[in-house]
Amino acid sequence: MNGTEWSEFESRIRERLAELAEQSASGKDAQAIVELDQQAVGRLSRMDALQNQAMAKAQQANRDLETRRLGVALDRIQEGEYGYCEDCGEEIPAGRLNLDLAASKCVSCASS
């Protein structure tokens, strides 16, 4: 993989990290403590609010995991190891990296 390809992947990784940060900031309210509102009218219950909160927390956990994986990918770019399998050292095809920017293993090593 050449330097131009690395810079393209690095740019895409940084864009995705910015998106994740924006999503995290906008999702903070949904993760807040659910308070019982006795004055609320309608079918929206505390259980619905708790379920929405749980889903927001799960989405945040997924964003956190992706952020960590992309951070490792940036480190691998800086070290010149991005695009190579961390197990066998073979080059990871660009198609795989396009699907998963943080892929650190070739298909063979990832499936074993």
C-alpha positions in Angstrom: 0.0 0.0 0.0 1.4 3.4 -0.9 1.4 6.7 1.0 -1.4 8.1 -1.1 -3.7 5.2 -0.1 -2.7 5.6 3.5 -3.5 9.3 3.5 -6.9 8.5 2.0 -7.7 5.9 4.6 -6.4 8.3 7.3 -8.6 11.0 6.1 -11.7 8.7 6.1 -10.8 7.5 9.6 -10.6 11.1 10.9 -13.9 12.0 9.2 -15.6 9.0 10.8 -14.1 9.9 14.2 -15.6 13.4 13.9 -19.0 11.9 13.0 -18.8 9.6 16.0 -17.9 12.5 18.3 -20.8 14.5 17.0 -23.2 11.6 17.5 -22.0 11.1 21.0 -22.5 14.8 21.9 -26.1 14.8 20.5 -26.9 11.5 22.3 -26.0 12.7 25.8 -29.5 13.8 26.7 -31.0 10.4 25.8 -28.6 8.7 28.3 -29.6 11.0 31.2 -31.2 9.6 34.3 -34.9 8.9 33.7 -37.1 10.8 36.1 -40.6 9.7 37.0 -43.0 12.4 35.8 -46.4 11.9 37.5 -47.9 14.7 35.5 -47.2 13.2 32.1 -50.3 12.3 30.1 -50.4 9.6 27.5 -49.0 6.2 27.0 -45.3 7.1 27.3 -44.4 5.3 30.5 -41.3 5.2 32.6 -40.6 1.8 31.2 -40.6 3.2 27.6 -38.2 6.0 28.8 -35.9 3.4 30.5 -35.9 1.3 27.3 -35.0 4.4 25.2 -32.2 5.2 27.7 -30.9 1.6 27.5 -30.8 1.8 23.7 -29.0 5.1 23.8 -26.4 3.7 26.2 -25.9 0.7 23.9 -25.5 2.9 20.9 -22.9 5.0 22.9 -21.0 1.8 23.8 -20.9 0.8 20.1 -19.6 4.3 19.2 -17.0 4.1 22.0 -15.8 0.7 20.7 -15.6 2.0 17.1 -13.7 5.1 18.3 -11.1 3.0 20.1 -10.7 0.7 17.0 -10.3 3.7 14.7 -7.8 5.2 17.1 -5.7 2.0 16.9 -5.9 2.2 13.1 -4.5 5.7 13.2 -1.7 4.5 15.4 -1.0 1.7 12.9 -0.9 4.3 10.1 1.7 6.3 12.0 3.8 3.2 12.7 3.6 2.1 9.0 1.7 -1.1 10.0 -1.8 -0.1 8.7 -3.0 -2.4 5.9 -1.0 -5.4 7.1 -2.4 -8.3 9.2 -1.2 -8.1 12.8 -1.1 -11.9 12.9 0.6 -13.1 9.7 1.9 -9.8 8.3 0.2 -10.2 4.9 -1.3 -7.2 3.2 -5.0 -6.7 3.9 -6.9 -6.1 0.7 -8.1 -2.5 0.1 -11.6 -3.8 -0.3 -11.6 -5.2 3.2 -10.3 -1.9 4.6 -13.0 0.0 2.7 -15.6 -2.1 4.4 -13.9 -1.8 7.9 -11.5 1.0 8.2 -10.2 -0.5 11.5 -9.6 -4.0 10.2 -6.3 -5.2 11.6 -6.4 -8.8 10.4 -6.7 -10.4 7.0 -9.8 -12.5 6.3 -7.9 -15.8 6.9 -6.6 -14.8 10.3 -9.8 -13.1 11.3 -11.8 -16.2 10.6 -9.6 -18.6 12.5 
